[in-house]
Amino acid sequence: MTFLTRDQLIGLVLVPVVVLGLSACLPSGNDGLPSISTPNSTSVSPPATSTAQAASPEATSPQEASAEATATQAASTPDAVQTSPPPAATPQSESAPQQPTGVGPTGSPRSGSQPERAPKSEETAEAPPQEPTVVSWLPTGPIGSDDPAPGQRYLMLQQFQCDALVQSVEGAADAAVWQAGAAVCRALQTGRQDDWQQASVAVARTPRIPQKQCLEFRVAATSAFLVAQYRSNPGSVFEAEPGPGEACPRQLLRLTVVDEDLRPVIGMPRASGPTSGGTIVRLDGYYVRVGEVLFDGVPTVPDIVAGGGDYQALYLRMPPAEGRESIRISIKDTVEVAGTVTFFYVDPAVPGSTLPPAAEPAKEP
C-alpha cells in the first residue's frame, strides 16, 4: 500500500484552489480558446454567450460553473479523461415584442417601434382671416348735364377707375378733390398702410366744397369719412359697397339755347326761338338717362341732336309752334325727375320803320 507524503497531500489540496482561480480569470464562454478533445471524443465547441449575458457582469455563466465542476472532478480522479462540457442551453435575450406595422399619411409602411411625431402647434395653427368691414362708397350721381366734366370724373371714381381719374384731372383747377377721391379709391383696393397715409394727406389738402356742387361735395365727404374710419381702426380691411341714395337729387333745372356746334348762345334771358322751330336746346339738371320726354305732359318722340346716354346731357331740336306760344318740357328717368322747364316761341322782331328824313333847314333869305 502506497502512502502519500505530506508534500503530495498539500499539492492535491491546492490543485482545486488553483484551478478555480484560473477559471475565474478566463473570459466567459472560452472565447478564443480551442476546444478540448480526447482520442475517443468528438470536438465540441462551446456555445456563444448571448449579448445580454456578456453585458451583465454580475451573472455567472453556465460555462463557468461547468468548468469549476470539471476541475474538481479532475483533481479527485487523476486518471479520468477530461472532456469538454456539453453545450449548455444559452438563454436568449428577451427581445422586444414585435409591434404592428402602421401606414403613414402617404401610404408607406411605418415601423411600430417609431411612433408618429405629433405635429407642432406652430406648424398647424393658422391665423384666422380677418373679417372685412363693409363701408359705403359713392352713391349714384347723377351727372349734372350742364357740367359734364365733373359727371364723367364722378363716374370713373364710382367705378374704381382710380388711375384713369388721376390722369383726367391733371392741370385742372378743381383737381384737389378728385385727387383725394382717387387716393382713397386706391387705398380701398390695396389696403396698404402707405396708401392710406397718402389718402390722408390728400384729404387734408382738399379745399372746402360748397354743397351746391353736389358731386364734388359727395366725393369730399365720402373720402374724409373713410380716412377717419381707417384712423380709428388701423389695419382694418374694408369692403366698399355703393352708398344709399344719390349725390344729387334728380331734377330738371333749366333750358339752355345752343348753336349748331352745341355751344351756349350768350345774352338770351330765357330759352326761346322762332315759331318755325329748329332751335336747339340743352336740358340742364341732374339725371342719369332720359327714358321719356313729355311736351305739355304728353309723351312725344323728340328730335334728339346729341346725348341721351348714361350721364350725358340731352340736346333737342324744338318743333314748330303750330299755334302754341310755349311748350312745357319734362322728362322721365329710371325714377321720377322733379321739375319742368319752358320753351317760348317768339317771332323775329319786325324791323322798325325808318325814320322820315330830317327837314332841311330853311334857307335864310
TABELZI-V383748 format. One record per residue. N is the residue number from 1. RES is the residue in one small letter. SS is DSSP state (A for helix, B for strand, O for the rest). D_LAST is the distance of its C-alpha to the last C-alpha in Angstrom with 2 decimals. Layout:
BEGIN
N_RES_SS_D_LAST + N_RES_SS_D_LAST
END
This chain:
BEGIN
1_m_O_225.09 + 2_t_O_222.47 + 3_f_O_221.03 + 4_l_O_217.68 + 5_t_O_217.48 + 6_r_A_215.31 + 7_d_A_212.73 + 8_q_A_212.47 + 9_l_A_211.89 + 10_i_A_209.15 + 11_g_A_207.52 + 12_l_A_207.64 + 13_v_A_205.99 + 14_l_A_203.21 + 15_v_A_202.34 + 16_p_A_200.37 + 17_v_A_198.54 + 18_v_A_197.49 + 19_v_A_196.46 + 20_l_A_194.35 + 21_g_A_192.66 + 22_l_A_191.90 + 23_s_A_190.55 + 24_a_A_188.17 + 25_c_A_186.81 + 26_l_O_186.24 + 27_p_O_182.68 + 28_s_A_182.42 + 29_g_A_183.04 + 30_n_A_184.95 + 31_d_O_181.79 + 32_g_O_182.61 + 33_l_O_186.47 + 34_p_O_188.48 + 35_s_O_190.17 + 36_i_O_193.88 + 37_s_O_196.09 + 38_t_O_199.82 + 39_p_O_201.81 + 40_n_O_202.14 + 41_s_O_198.65 + 42_t_O_195.24 + 43_s_O_192.52 + 44_v_O_190.11 + 45_s_O_186.85 + 46_p_O_185.73 + 47_p_O_182.71 + 48_a_O_179.45 + 49_t_O_178.49 + 50_s_O_175.31 + 51_t_A_172.29 + 52_a_A_172.52 + 53_q_A_176.08 + 54_a_A_175.38 + 55_a_A_172.48 + 56_s_O_174.64 + 57_p_O_176.89 + 58_e_O_178.77 + 59_a_O_179.95 + 60_t_O_183.36 + 61_s_O_183.41 + 62_p_A_186.18 + 63_q_A_187.17 + 64_e_A_187.94 + 65_a_A_190.15 + 66_s_A_191.90 + 67_a_A_192.49 + 68_e_A_194.10 + 69_a_A_196.40 + 70_t_A_197.41 + 71_a_A_198.17 + 72_t_A_200.38 + 73_q_A_202.22 + 74_a_A_202.74 + 75_a_A_204.17 + 76_s_A_206.62 + 77_t_O_207.64 + 78_p_O_207.91 + 79_d_O_209.06 + 80_a_O_206.16 + 81_v_O_203.66 + 82_q_O_200.15 + 83_t_O_197.56 + 84_s_O_193.85 + 85_p_O_192.79 + 86_p_O_191.44 + 87_p_O_187.69 + 88_a_O_186.52 + 89_a_O_183.76 + 90_t_O_180.69 + 91_p_O_178.43 + 92_q_O_175.02 + 93_s_O_172.13 + 94_e_O_170.27 + 95_s_O_167.01 + 96_a_O_163.93 + 97_p_O_163.60 + 98_q_O_161.38 + 99_q_O_157.95 + 100_p_O_156.13 + 101_t_O_153.54 + 102_g_B_149.98 + 103_v_B_146.86 + 104_g_O_143.72 + 105_p_O_140.14 + 106_t_O_139.97 + 107_g_O_143.16 + 108_s_O_145.40 + 109_p_B_148.83 + 110_r_B_149.11 + 111_s_O_152.42 + 112_g_O_153.41 + 113_s_O_154.54 + 114_q_O_150.97 + 115_p_O_149.05 + 116_e_O_145.36 + 117_r_O_143.25 + 118_a_O_141.00 + 119_p_O_137.30 + 120_k_O_135.68 + 121_s_A_133.14 + 122_e_A_130.63 + 123_e_A_130.88 + 124_t_A_130.40 + 125_a_O_128.14 + 126_e_O_124.44 + 127_a_O_121.57 + 128_p_O_120.13 + 129_p_O_116.58 + 130_q_O_113.89 + 131_e_O_112.17 + 132_p_O_108.39 + 133_t_B_106.06 + 134_v_B_103.49 + 135_v_B_99.95 + 136_s_B_96.59 + 137_w_B_94.18 + 138_l_O_90.55 + 139_p_O_89.92 + 140_t_B_87.69 + 141_g_O_84.05 + 142_p_O_82.19 + 143_i_O_79.40 + 144_g_B_75.87 + 145_s_O_73.99 + 146_d_O_70.83 + 147_d_O_72.98 + 148_p_A_75.17 + 149_a_A_76.34 + 150_p_A_78.23 + 151_g_A_79.57 + 152_q_A_81.11 + 153_r_A_82.56 + 154_y_A_84.02 + 155_l_A_85.63 + 156_m_A_87.24 + 157_l_A_88.62 + 158_q_A_89.92 + 159_q_O_91.81 + 160_f_O_93.26 + 161_q_O_91.37 + 162_c_A_91.44 + 163_d_A_91.01 + 164_a_A_88.26 + 165_l_A_86.30 + 166_v_A_86.69 + 167_q_A_85.26 + 168_s_A_82.33 + 169_v_O_81.11 + 170_e_O_81.28 + 171_g_O_78.17 + 172_a_O_76.80 + 173_a_O_75.23 + 174_d_O_77.46 + 175_a_A_80.59 + 176_a_A_82.73 + 177_v_A_83.46 + 178_w_A_84.28 + 179_q_A_86.49 + 180_a_A_88.40 + 181_g_A_88.92 + 182_a_A_90.11 + 183_a_A_92.57 + 184_v_A_94.07 + 185_c_A_94.19 + 186_r_A_96.23 + 187_a_A_98.55 + 188_l_A_99.31 + 189_q_A_100.28 + 190_t_A_102.49 + 191_g_O_103.75 + 192_r_O_104.16 + 193_q_A_103.95 + 194_d_A_101.71 + 195_d_A_99.18 + 196_w_A_99.15 + 197_q_A_98.60 + 198_q_A_95.57 + 199_a_A_94.25 + 200_s_A_94.69 + 201_v_A_92.66 + 202_a_A_89.88 + 203_v_A_89.67 + 204_a_A_89.47 + 205_r_O_86.44 + 206_t_O_84.52 + 207_p_O_81.46 + 208_r_O_80.91 + 209_i_O_79.58 + 210_p_O_77.48 + 211_q_O_79.03 + 212_k_O_75.93 + 213_q_O_76.75 + 214_c_A_79.73 + 215_l_A_81.15 + 216_e_A_81.10 + 217_f_A_82.29 + 218_r_A_85.27 + 219_v_A_86.21 + 220_a_A_86.16 + 221_a_A_88.17 + 222_t_A_90.77 + 223_s_A_91.24 + 224_a_A_91.78 + 225_f_A_94.22 + 226_l_A_96.38 + 227_v_A_96.55 + 228_a_A_97.70 + 229_q_A_100.32 + 230_y_A_101.73 + 231_r_A_101.87 + 232_s_A_103.90 + 233_n_O_106.23 + 234_p_O_106.52 + 235_g_O_108.08 + 236_s_O_107.31 + 237_v_O_106.70 + 238_f_B_103.67 + 239_e_B_103.06 + 240_a_B_99.41 + 241_e_B_98.37 + 242_p_B_94.89 + 243_g_O_93.70 + 244_p_O_93.19 + 245_g_O_89.82 + 246_e_B_86.62 + 247_a_O_84.54 + 248_c_O_81.39 + 249_p_O_81.16 + 250_r_O_80.17 + 251_q_B_76.81 + 252_l_B_73.54 + 253_l_B_70.71 + 254_r_B_67.39 + 255_l_B_65.64 + 256_t_B_63.71 + 257_v_B_61.36 + 258_v_B_62.03 + 259_d_O_60.70 + 260_e_O_62.73 + 261_d_O_64.35 + 262_l_O_65.43 + 263_r_O_63.23 + 264_p_B_61.64 + 265_v_O_57.98 + 266_i_O_56.13 + 267_g_O_53.72 + 268_m_O_55.04 + 269_p_O_55.75 + 270_r_O_58.23 + 271_a_O_59.99 + 272_s_B_57.87 + 273_g_B_56.97 + 274_p_O_55.67 + 275_t_O_57.46 + 276_s_O_58.43 + 277_g_O_60.87 + 278_g_O_61.88 + 279_t_O_61.03 + 280_i_B_63.79 + 281_v_B_65.03 + 282_r_B_67.74 + 283_l_B_70.18 + 284_d_B_70.49 + 285_g_B_73.54 + 286_y_B_77.27 + 287_y_O_79.43 + 288_v_O_82.03 + 289_r_O_81.73 + 290_v_O_79.62 + 291_g_O_81.99 + 292_e_B_79.70 + 293_v_B_76.00 + 294_l_B_74.97 + 295_f_B_71.64 + 296_d_O_71.37 + 297_g_O_75.12 + 298_v_B_76.07 + 299_p_B_77.72 + 300_t_B_75.74 + 301_v_O_76.00 + 302_p_O_72.99 + 303_d_B_71.40 + 304_i_B_72.68 + 305_v_B_70.72 + 306_a_B_72.87 + 307_g_O_75.52 + 308_g_O_77.92 + 309_g_O_81.00 + 310_d_O_82.82 + 311_y_O_80.60 + 312_q_O_77.61 + 313_a_O_74.19 + 314_l_O_73.36 + 315_y_B_70.09 + 316_l_B_69.07 + 317_r_B_66.49 + 318_m_O_65.07 + 319_p_O_65.40 + 320_p_O_62.63 + 321_a_O_61.65 + 322_e_O_62.92 + 323_g_O_61.24 + 324_r_O_62.14 + 325_e_O_59.75 + 326_s_B_62.17 + 327_i_B_65.72 + 328_r_B_68.17 + 329_i_B_70.38 + 330_s_B_73.87 + 331_i_B_76.70 + 332_k_B_80.48 + 333_d_O_82.54 + 334_t_O_86.31 + 335_v_O_85.81 + 336_e_B_83.15 + 337_v_O_79.77 + 338_a_B_77.84 + 339_g_O_74.13 + 340_t_O_71.51 + 341_v_B_68.05 + 342_t_B_65.15 + 343_f_B_62.80 + 344_f_B_59.52 + 345_y_B_57.72 + 346_v_O_54.00 + 347_d_O_51.83 + 348_p_O_49.17 + 349_a_O_45.93 + 350_v_O_43.57 + 351_p_O_40.58 + 352_g_O_37.62 + 353_s_O_34.77 + 354_t_O_31.84 + 355_l_O_28.85 + 356_p_O_25.87 + 357_p_O_23.22 + 358_a_O_20.70 + 359_a_O_17.39 + 360_e_O_14.72 + 361_p_O_12.20 + 362_a_O_8.92 + 363_k_O_6.19 + 364_e_O_3.75 + 365_p_O_0.00
END
